[in-house]
Amino acid sequence: MSKDSRGWFRIEAKAADDGEPTSADVHIYDEIGERWYGGGVGARSFAEQIDALDVDTINLHLNSPGGAAWDGITIMNALRRHRARVEVTVDGLAASAASAIAMAGDKITMARGSMLMIHDASGGCWGPASAMEDTAGILHKLSDSYADIYTARAGKTREHWREQMQAESWYTAQEAVEAGLADEWSDAPNPEANAGITPRARYDMAMRARAAVPVVVQQTPDSSEPGEPNRKENAVAYSDLTAGLRERLGVTDAAATDETLLAALDEALAEQPETPTTTAAAAALPEGTVAIDATVLADLQNSARAVTELRAAQDKSRRDGIIDTALREGRITSASHSHFRAMLDADENKATALISSLAPGTVNTTEIGKVDALTSADDALYASAWGEDKKGA
């Protein structure tokens, strides 16, 4: 067994008996992209170690708020390029650039309470309007690239995913599966436990974080990158599903579209009378409220707390970095840095604009002389009479 641990990610190869498949566990529990102040998962180091793995399966575990967009794409392609089957598990959060890394999986599993977030790429620019326009164009192209990654995995169009990204969409484990961005979520509810709930009630009780879950197009698009096509087995399963729906709904047209099947399903549901049990249960709830399973509620609350704590940590790290950069560039003094740090907490956009407007180099950051050692009054008197040689003990 070989093990490499560097704090920001860990690779652990597992030995196997002769003839048995080999595997390696890979953990990414940090921001994506190396940081000048330390930490982060760099694409180059990660790719070098992944390329050196001679295994049949890579078990990738993710818990990352994202980071550098191009590093995320590079790490994703390094995993896709490897001969091994990649099994991805989102242990906590796969946000931003980390969501692209998750898409490298031949199979993607969302763990209990985990979430996945997608949003448009962001960046900064200092200069005239033309430079800012160029930067905006690059960011749009980068966001399009990410939208294409989600399209290759889950279907739909680039425009659809750009809308979800612009809204900064947060998906629970179940919602990620329903959107096609993951294959399964662990600890999924037992279907028998919901036997008394009508299909329409299940739909109405679906929970959301911020954005509405996209309508999932069950299709198997050809991969836009080298490697095997995405989830061939799902195409067969979907074909069996549509055939079963046509048979049960009495639709004789073998070429019926998804919309036709859904319309027939809605009609069949509308014709079913409500059971007394369902009516009584609904009447017991105040208007404007819905029932929710206790474990689902607990998972959502835990996920919300995790997101809040993560955002607070990200905000602190980002704002501390802004102050450190301003000090290093000579825009502010050590005496005033606490004042500017408080301004960042109060209004980050306004404070960042103010700090950026300050001319760099106005504060001297170079060393002016140095003191070798503390000099006492006796030492100074001795030196004035006998020179700089130290007194003997």
C-alpha positions as CSV (number, residue, x, y, z in Angstrom):
1,M,0.0,0.0,0.0
2,S,1.4,3.4,-1.0
3,K,0.1,6.6,0.5
4,D,0.7,10.2,-0.3
5,S,-0.7,12.8,2.1
6,R,-0.2,16.5,1.6
7,G,-3.1,18.0,3.5
8,W,-5.0,19.3,0.5
9,F,-5.6,16.0,-1.2
10,R,-4.7,12.3,-0.5
11,I,-4.1,9.4,-2.8
12,E,-4.1,5.9,-1.3
13,A,-3.5,2.9,-3.6
14,K,-4.9,-0.5,-2.4
15,A,-3.1,-3.7,-2.9
16,A,-5.0,-6.6,-4.4
17,D,-4.5,-10.4,-4.8
18,D,-3.1,-11.7,-8.1
19,G,-5.7,-11.3,-10.8
20,E,-8.0,-9.1,-8.7
21,P,-8.9,-5.6,-9.8
22,T,-6.8,-2.9,-8.2
23,S,-8.1,0.5,-6.8
24,A,-7.0,3.7,-5.3
25,D,-8.9,6.1,-3.0
26,V,-8.5,9.8,-3.8
27,H,-9.7,12.6,-1.5
28,I,-10.1,16.2,-2.5
29,Y,-11.0,18.1,0.6
30,D,-9.8,21.6,-0.2
31,E,-10.2,24.5,-2.6
32,I,-9.4,23.9,-6.3
33,G,-6.1,25.6,-7.4
34,E,-3.0,26.2,-5.4
35,R,-3.1,29.5,-3.3
36,W,-0.2,31.9,-2.9
37,Y,-0.9,31.8,0.8
38,G,-0.8,28.0,1.0
39,G,-3.3,25.2,0.4
40,G,-5.4,24.3,-2.5
41,V,-5.4,21.4,-5.0
42,G,-3.1,22.3,-7.9
43,A,-3.9,20.8,-11.3
44,R,-0.3,20.0,-12.2
45,S,0.5,18.1,-9.0
46,F,-2.8,16.3,-9.0
47,A,-2.5,15.2,-12.7
48,E,1.1,13.9,-12.2
49,Q,0.1,11.7,-9.3
50,I,-3.1,10.4,-11.0
51,D,-1.1,9.6,-14.2
52,A,1.3,7.5,-12.0
53,L,-1.5,5.3,-10.6
54,D,-1.7,1.9,-12.2
55,V,-5.1,0.8,-11.0
56,D,-8.4,-0.4,-12.4
57,T,-10.7,1.8,-10.3
58,I,-10.3,5.3,-8.8
59,N,-12.6,6.1,-5.9
60,L,-12.8,9.9,-5.8
61,H,-14.2,11.5,-2.7
62,L,-15.1,15.2,-3.0
63,N,-15.7,18.0,-0.5
64,S,-14.7,21.3,-2.0
65,P,-16.1,24.8,-2.4
66,G,-14.5,25.1,-5.8
67,G,-11.9,27.6,-6.8
68,A,-9.8,28.1,-10.0
69,A,-12.1,27.3,-12.9
70,W,-9.3,26.1,-15.3
71,D,-7.7,23.9,-12.7
72,G,-11.1,22.2,-12.2
73,I,-11.4,21.5,-16.0
74,T,-7.8,20.2,-16.0
75,I,-8.3,17.9,-13.1
76,M,-11.6,16.6,-14.6
77,N,-9.8,15.8,-17.9
78,A,-6.9,14.1,-16.0
79,L,-9.4,11.7,-14.4
80,R,-11.2,11.1,-17.7
81,R,-8.0,10.4,-19.5
82,H,-6.9,7.7,-17.0
83,R,-7.7,4.1,-18.0
84,A,-9.3,3.4,-14.7
85,R,-13.1,3.5,-14.0
86,V,-13.8,6.6,-11.9
87,E,-16.3,6.3,-9.1
88,V,-17.1,9.7,-7.6
89,T,-18.7,10.2,-4.2
90,V,-19.7,13.8,-3.1
91,D,-19.1,13.5,0.6
92,G,-20.1,17.1,1.5
93,L,-20.1,19.7,-1.2
94,A,-19.1,19.8,-4.9
95,A,-19.4,23.5,-5.8
96,S,-18.3,25.6,-8.7
97,A,-15.0,24.1,-10.1
98,A,-15.5,21.0,-8.0
99,S,-18.8,20.3,-9.7
100,A,-16.9,19.9,-13.0
101,I,-14.5,17.5,-11.4
102,A,-17.5,15.4,-10.2
103,M,-18.6,15.1,-13.8
104,A,-15.4,13.0,-14.5
105,G,-17.1,10.1,-12.8
106,D,-18.3,7.0,-14.7
107,K,-20.6,6.8,-11.7
108,I,-21.5,9.8,-9.4
109,T,-23.0,9.2,-5.9
110,M,-24.3,11.9,-3.6
111,A,-23.8,11.0,0.0
112,R,-26.3,11.8,2.7
113,G,-26.7,15.5,3.2
114,S,-24.3,16.4,0.4
115,M,-25.0,19.2,-2.1
116,L,-23.8,20.3,-5.6
117,M,-23.7,23.9,-6.7
118,I,-23.2,25.4,-10.2
119,H,-22.8,29.1,-11.1
120,D,-21.2,31.4,-13.7
121,A,-17.5,31.9,-13.6
122,S,-16.3,35.1,-11.9
123,G,-13.1,37.2,-12.0
124,G,-11.6,40.6,-11.6
125,C,-10.1,43.2,-13.8
126,W,-8.2,46.5,-13.3
127,G,-8.0,48.8,-16.2
128,P,-10.0,50.7,-18.9
129,A,-13.4,49.8,-20.1
130,S,-11.9,47.8,-23.1
131,A,-10.0,45.6,-20.7
132,M,-13.1,45.0,-18.6
133,E,-15.1,44.1,-21.8
134,D,-12.4,41.6,-22.8
135,T,-12.5,40.1,-19.4
136,A,-16.3,39.8,-19.5
137,G,-16.0,38.0,-22.9
138,I,-13.5,35.5,-21.5
139,L,-15.8,34.8,-18.5
140,H,-18.8,34.2,-20.8
141,K,-16.7,31.7,-22.8
142,L,-15.5,30.0,-19.7
143,S,-19.1,29.7,-18.3
144,D,-20.1,28.3,-21.7
145,S,-17.4,25.6,-21.3
146,Y,-18.8,24.6,-17.9
147,A,-22.4,24.5,-19.3
148,D,-21.2,22.2,-22.1
149,I,-19.7,19.9,-19.4
150,Y,-23.1,19.7,-17.6
151,T,-24.8,19.2,-21.0
152,A,-22.6,16.2,-21.9
153,R,-23.5,14.6,-18.6
154,A,-27.2,15.4,-18.1
155,G,-28.5,16.5,-21.5
156,K,-30.5,19.7,-22.2
157,T,-28.9,22.7,-23.9
158,R,-26.0,25.0,-23.1
159,E,-28.6,27.8,-22.7
160,H,-30.5,25.8,-20.2
161,W,-27.5,25.2,-18.0
162,R,-26.3,28.8,-18.3
163,E,-29.7,29.9,-16.9
164,Q,-29.2,27.5,-13.9
165,M,-25.6,28.8,-13.5
166,Q,-26.6,32.5,-13.6
167,A,-29.2,31.8,-10.8
168,E,-26.4,30.0,-8.7
169,S,-28.3,26.7,-8.4
170,W,-27.9,24.6,-5.2
171,Y,-28.9,20.9,-5.6
172,T,-29.6,18.6,-2.7
173,A,-28.5,14.9,-3.2
174,Q,-31.9,14.0,-4.5
175,E,-32.2,17.0,-6.7
176,A,-28.8,16.4,-8.3
177,V,-29.9,12.9,-9.3
178,E,-33.2,14.2,-10.6
179,A,-31.4,16.8,-12.7
180,G,-29.1,14.2,-14.2
181,L,-26.0,15.6,-12.6
182,A,-25.5,12.4,-10.4
183,D,-26.5,8.8,-10.8
184,E,-27.7,8.0,-7.2
185,W,-27.9,9.3,-3.7
186,S,-27.0,7.1,-0.7
187,D,-29.7,6.4,1.9
188,A,-32.4,7.1,-0.7
189,P,-35.9,6.6,0.8
190,N,-37.4,3.2,0.7
191,P,-40.2,3.2,-2.0
192,E,-42.4,1.0,0.3
193,A,-42.3,3.7,3.0
194,N,-44.0,6.1,0.6
195,A,-46.6,3.6,-0.7
196,G,-49.5,5.7,0.7
197,I,-48.4,8.9,-1.0
198,T,-49.8,9.6,-4.5
199,P,-47.4,10.4,-7.3
200,R,-48.8,14.0,-7.5
201,A,-48.2,14.4,-3.7
202,R,-44.6,13.2,-4.1
203,Y,-44.0,15.8,-6.7
204,D,-45.6,18.6,-4.7
205,M,-43.4,17.7,-1.7
206,A,-40.0,17.9,-3.6
207,M,-37.8,20.3,-1.7
208,R,-35.4,22.9,-3.2
209,A,-32.5,24.9,-1.9
210,R,-32.5,28.0,-4.2
211,A,-33.1,27.2,-7.8
212,A,-35.9,25.0,-9.3
213,V,-34.6,21.6,-10.3
214,P,-34.2,21.3,-14.1
215,V,-36.5,19.0,-16.0
216,V,-34.2,16.0,-16.7
217,V,-33.9,14.8,-20.2
218,Q,-33.2,11.1,-20.0
219,Q,-30.8,10.7,-22.9
220,T,-27.2,9.5,-23.4
221,P,-25.3,12.2,-25.2
222,D,-22.1,11.3,-26.9
223,S,-19.1,12.4,-24.9
224,S,-17.4,15.6,-26.1
225,E,-14.1,14.4,-24.6
226,P,-12.0,11.2,-25.1
227,G,-13.3,8.1,-23.3
228,E,-16.4,6.0,-23.1
229,P,-19.8,7.5,-23.8
230,N,-21.7,8.5,-20.7
231,R,-23.8,5.8,-19.0
232,K,-24.7,3.5,-21.8
233,E,-26.7,1.2,-19.5
234,N,-29.1,4.1,-18.7
235,A,-30.2,4.3,-22.3
236,V,-31.4,0.7,-22.1
237,A,-33.1,1.3,-18.8
238,Y,-34.9,4.4,-20.1
239,S,-36.1,2.5,-23.2
240,D,-37.6,-0.2,-20.9
241,L,-39.2,2.5,-18.7
242,T,-40.9,4.3,-21.6
243,A,-42.2,0.9,-23.0
244,G,-43.6,0.1,-19.6
245,L,-45.3,3.5,-19.4
246,R,-46.9,3.1,-22.8
247,E,-48.3,-0.3,-21.9
248,R,-49.8,0.8,-18.6
249,L,-51.2,4.1,-19.9
250,G,-52.7,2.4,-23.0
251,V,-50.6,4.5,-25.5
252,T,-50.3,2.4,-28.7
253,D,-48.0,4.8,-30.6
254,A,-44.5,3.3,-30.2
255,A,-43.0,6.7,-31.2
256,A,-44.9,8.7,-28.6
257,T,-42.8,11.6,-27.2
258,D,-42.1,12.2,-23.5
259,E,-44.6,15.0,-23.6
260,T,-47.3,12.7,-24.9
261,L,-46.6,10.1,-22.1
262,L,-46.6,12.8,-19.4
263,A,-49.9,14.2,-20.7
264,A,-51.4,10.6,-20.5
265,L,-50.0,10.2,-17.0
266,D,-51.5,13.5,-15.9
267,E,-54.9,12.4,-17.3
268,A,-54.7,9.1,-15.5
269,L,-53.8,10.7,-12.2
270,A,-56.6,13.3,-12.5
271,E,-59.2,10.4,-13.0
272,Q,-58.1,8.7,-9.7
273,P,-60.4,9.7,-6.7
274,E,-58.6,10.7,-3.6
275,T,-58.7,8.1,-0.8
276,P,-60.3,9.1,2.5
277,T,-57.0,8.7,4.3
278,T,-55.2,11.1,2.0
279,T,-58.1,13.6,2.3
280,A,-58.1,13.4,6.1
281,A,-54.4,13.8,6.3
282,A,-54.4,16.8,4.0
283,A,-57.3,18.4,5.9
284,A,-55.3,18.1,9.2
285,L,-52.6,20.4,7.9
286,P,-53.0,24.2,8.0
287,E,-53.3,25.9,4.6
288,G,-49.9,26.7,3.1
289,T,-48.0,23.8,4.8
290,V,-46.9,20.4,3.6
291,A,-45.8,17.3,5.4
292,I,-42.2,16.3,5.1
293,D,-40.3,13.2,6.3
294,A,-38.2,13.9,9.4
295,T,-35.0,12.5,8.0
296,V,-35.4,14.6,4.8
297,L,-35.9,17.7,7.0
298,A,-32.8,16.9,9.1
299,D,-30.7,16.4,6.0
300,L,-31.8,19.7,4.6
301,Q,-31.1,21.5,7.9
302,N,-27.7,20.0,8.1
303,S,-26.9,20.9,4.5
304,A,-28.1,24.5,5.1
305,R,-25.8,24.8,8.2
306,A,-22.9,23.3,6.3
307,V,-23.4,25.8,3.4
308,T,-23.6,28.7,5.9
309,E,-20.4,27.7,7.7
310,L,-18.6,27.1,4.4
311,R,-19.6,30.5,3.0
312,A,-18.4,32.2,6.2
313,A,-15.0,30.5,6.0
314,Q,-14.8,31.4,2.3
315,D,-15.6,35.1,3.0
316,K,-13.0,35.3,5.8
317,S,-10.3,33.7,3.6
318,R,-11.1,35.9,0.6
319,R,-11.2,39.1,2.7
320,D,-8.0,38.3,4.5
321,G,-6.4,37.7,1.2
322,I,-7.5,41.1,-0.1
323,I,-5.9,42.8,3.0
324,D,-2.7,40.8,2.6
325,T,-2.4,41.8,-1.0
326,A,-3.1,45.4,-0.3
327,L,-0.4,45.4,2.4
328,R,2.1,43.7,0.1
329,E,1.4,46.1,-2.8
330,G,1.8,49.2,-0.5
331,R,-1.8,50.4,-0.9
332,I,-2.5,50.5,2.9
333,T,-0.5,50.6,6.1
334,S,-0.2,48.1,8.9
335,A,-1.9,50.7,11.2
336,S,-4.9,51.0,8.9
337,H,-5.4,47.4,7.9
338,S,-7.8,46.7,10.7
339,H,-10.0,49.6,9.6
340,F,-10.1,48.3,6.0
341,R,-10.7,44.7,7.2
342,A,-13.8,45.9,9.1
343,M,-15.0,47.8,6.0
344,L,-14.8,44.5,4.0
345,D,-17.0,42.8,6.6
346,A,-19.5,45.6,6.4
347,D,-19.6,46.0,2.6
348,E,-17.1,44.0,0.6
349,N,-17.9,45.4,-2.9
350,K,-17.5,49.0,-1.7
351,A,-14.4,48.3,0.4
352,T,-12.8,46.3,-2.5
353,A,-13.4,49.2,-4.9
354,L,-11.9,51.7,-2.5
355,I,-8.8,49.6,-1.8
356,S,-8.3,49.0,-5.6
357,S,-8.5,52.7,-6.2
358,L,-5.6,53.4,-3.8
359,A,-2.3,53.8,-5.7
360,P,0.1,50.9,-5.1
361,G,3.6,51.7,-3.8
362,T,2.5,54.7,-1.8
363,V,3.5,52.9,1.4
364,N,7.2,51.9,1.6
365,T,7.3,48.1,2.2
366,T,11.1,47.7,1.8
367,E,13.4,47.1,4.8
368,I,15.0,50.3,6.2
369,G,18.1,49.3,8.3
370,K,18.1,46.5,10.8
371,V,19.0,45.9,14.5
372,D,21.3,43.0,15.2
373,A,20.6,42.9,19.0
374,L,19.1,45.0,21.8
375,T,21.5,47.4,23.3
376,S,21.3,48.3,27.0
377,A,22.3,51.6,28.5
378,D,25.5,50.0,30.0
379,D,26.4,48.6,26.6
380,A,25.9,51.9,24.9
381,L,28.2,53.6,27.6
382,Y,30.8,50.9,27.2
383,A,30.8,51.3,23.4
384,S,31.3,55.0,23.5
385,A,34.4,54.6,25.7
386,W,36.0,51.4,24.4
387,G,34.5,50.7,21.0
388,E,32.1,48.0,19.7
389,D,33.9,45.0,21.1
390,K,31.7,43.2,23.6
391,K,32.6,43.0,27.2
392,G,33.9,39.7,28.5
393,A,31.8,37.9,31.1
